[in-house]
């Protein structure tokens, strides 16, 4: 590998983050390190200022969703490695490829469609490295794809920076994929909220909000695009998830200084233990909400632990980890 900075082709169309554009945040943090030369491009949307325009993108984009079509490195200026993170996994011919997988839902839907799994196996067979967001996610990717362990590594995604929440007065529940679980938990949470003088805000997808509204549950519903404004209102956050996605909102809540509660699941124990309250049952969640709402010494400890943990997932931390991965992958490709 040359001593000059690595030339990294980075697809900005991979962010699934509701708090901001995590791939752009990663790109900016990578640029700030001075450790690589970035070539920014977009596989699915129109090129923005400073992005490389991909010739015939509209034609090749459907092929790239299957890991097929024109080699992306033939459409870019010279690069040493290509990094993608969305549904498009265009092939490469002369350089290695890194594919970040932050959402496991499509792999869990193997009984209905095998497109994502087939796509990932296809690029791995050509030498690509898949990046999972946690050790728990890595194990699930390996089980679903049946590939060699060294083809899947772990680098957490960049969690966008957020402002401190100083005077929140709401109980904010982040619901990601576990809608029925939230529906069962909601009566106890709304009762607790009423006793505390707090409204419950459920941050959900549009489809989940429709199901919650149809059940007549008395909560305020906020769309994903309102994640930052919801967090700015939070005094306590409850994270209710199916574990298919990286808990970016919960980690952002820690950065904002908001005490956070989540079920004690493998993914939450790996990423949130020691910084968030982990509950063994829904009853525990309700009791922890009551305590964290008014117990100022406990809230102060939770804020300090949360800030320390959130720093591990800042864009600058993700950039450092990815720079190291880029170098390892390029050296392995050239050897």
HUWO-V672669 format. One record per backbone hydrogen bond with DSSP energy under -1.0 kcal/mol. NH is the residue of the N-H (numbers start at 1). CO is the residue of the C=O. If there is no record, write none. Layout:
nh=NH co=CO
nh=NH co=CO
This chain:
nh=8 co=37
nh=9 co=81
nh=10 co=39
nh=11 co=83
nh=12 co=41
nh=22 co=20
nh=25 co=21
nh=26 co=22
nh=27 co=23
nh=28 co=24
nh=29 co=25
nh=30 co=26
nh=31 co=27
nh=32 co=28
nh=33 co=29
nh=37 co=6
nh=39 co=8
nh=41 co=10
nh=51 co=48
nh=52 co=40
nh=57 co=54
nh=60 co=56
nh=61 co=57
nh=64 co=60
nh=65 co=61
nh=66 co=63
nh=67 co=64
nh=68 co=63
nh=72 co=91
nh=74 co=71
nh=75 co=72
nh=80 co=7
nh=81 co=7
nh=82 co=96
nh=83 co=9
nh=84 co=98
nh=89 co=64
nh=98 co=82
nh=99 co=129
nh=100 co=84
nh=101 co=131
nh=104 co=244
nh=108 co=104
nh=112 co=109
nh=113 co=109
nh=118 co=114
nh=119 co=115
nh=120 co=116
nh=121 co=117
nh=122 co=118
nh=123 co=119
nh=124 co=120
nh=125 co=121
nh=127 co=124
nh=128 co=123
nh=129 co=97
nh=130 co=151
nh=131 co=99
nh=132 co=153
nh=138 co=134
nh=139 co=135
nh=140 co=136
nh=141 co=137
nh=142 co=138
nh=143 co=139
nh=144 co=140
nh=145 co=141
nh=146 co=142
nh=151 co=148
nh=152 co=149
nh=153 co=130
nh=155 co=132
nh=159 co=313
nh=165 co=256
nh=169 co=233
nh=170 co=233
nh=171 co=199
nh=172 co=236
nh=173 co=201
nh=174 co=238
nh=175 co=203
nh=176 co=240
nh=182 co=178
nh=183 co=179
nh=184 co=180
nh=185 co=181
nh=186 co=182
nh=189 co=185
nh=190 co=186
nh=191 co=187
nh=192 co=188
nh=193 co=189
nh=194 co=190
nh=195 co=191
nh=196 co=192
nh=198 co=193
nh=201 co=171
nh=202 co=220
nh=203 co=173
nh=204 co=222
nh=209 co=205
nh=210 co=206
nh=211 co=207
nh=212 co=208
nh=213 co=209
nh=214 co=210
nh=216 co=213
nh=217 co=212
nh=219 co=217
nh=220 co=200
nh=222 co=202
nh=226 co=223
nh=227 co=224
nh=230 co=226
nh=231 co=227
nh=232 co=228
nh=233 co=230
nh=234 co=231
nh=235 co=170
nh=236 co=170
nh=237 co=259
nh=238 co=172
nh=239 co=261
nh=240 co=174
nh=242 co=176
nh=246 co=102
nh=248 co=246
nh=251 co=247
nh=252 co=248
nh=253 co=249
nh=254 co=250
nh=255 co=251
nh=256 co=252
nh=257 co=254
nh=258 co=253
nh=261 co=237
nh=262 co=277
nh=264 co=279
nh=265 co=263
nh=269 co=265
nh=270 co=266
nh=271 co=267
nh=272 co=268
nh=275 co=272
nh=276 co=272
nh=277 co=260
nh=279 co=262
nh=285 co=281
nh=286 co=282
nh=287 co=283
nh=288 co=284
nh=289 co=285
nh=290 co=286
nh=291 co=287
nh=292 co=288
nh=293 co=289
nh=295 co=291
nh=296 co=294
nh=299 co=295
nh=300 co=296
nh=301 co=297
nh=302 co=298
nh=303 co=299
nh=304 co=300
nh=305 co=301
nh=306 co=302
nh=307 co=303
nh=308 co=304
nh=309 co=305
nh=310 co=306
nh=311 co=307
nh=312 co=309
nh=313 co=310
nh=314 co=311
nh=318 co=314
nh=319 co=315
nh=320 co=316
nh=321 co=317
nh=322 co=318
nh=323 co=319
nh=324 co=320
nh=325 co=321
nh=326 co=322
nh=327 co=323
nh=328 co=324
nh=329 co=325
nh=330 co=326
nh=331 co=327
nh=332 co=328
nh=333 co=329
nh=334 co=330
nh=335 co=331
